[in-house]
Amino acid sequence: MRDISEVAAVEVIVTSAVHLMSAAAVKCGLAQEDDAEQLKDLDEARKLITALAGFVTAAAPEIGSQHAGPLRDGLRSLQLAFREASIIPDPPGKGPGEKYTGPVN
């Protein structure tokens, strides 16, 4: 196990973002398990996606485009998955994290 002082900031940031993405994916019903639908919780997914959007938006200038690009792509995929899973879709610009990313189509 590495000492946290040895871990580069970009690695901590990207790892944290990936944890948020993974949790949001499960809450959007995208888990690989057979009970994925039972694990779906869009209220929780909204919170996670919004937190991820704010985190990625704030971190992007610090981590560079080579790291921020894939995180933005993953975030956009989650926002689209949320929209698809929602029975009543949010208006454009009002979906999870869209106050940070702009409308996602």
C-alpha positions, 0 to 999 in steps of 0.5 A, a space after each residue: 500500500 502506497 503512502 498518500 504522500 507518494 500519490 500524484 494529485 492527478 491520480 487522486 482526482 481521476 480515481 475520485 471521479 471514477 468512483 463517482 462515475 461507478 456509483 452513478 452508473 449503478 444508480 442509473 441501473 447500468 450495473 452488470 449484475 442481474 439485479 441492476 434494475 433493483 439497484 436503480 435509484 435515480 434520485 441518488 444518481 442525480 446527486 452523484 452525477 451533479 457532484 461529478 459534473 462540478 468536480 470534473 468542471 473544477 478539476 479540468 484546468 488542473 489535470 489537463 485535457 488528456 485526463 479531463 477529456 475521458 472524464 467529460 465523456 464518461 460524465 456525458 454518457 451518464 447524463 444521457 443514461 439518466 435521461 434515458 432512464 427517467 420516466 419524466 425527462 428533465 427539460 434541457 439544461 435542467 438534468 443532473 450536472 447540466 448547470 455545470 456542463 450545459 444541456 446534454 442532448 
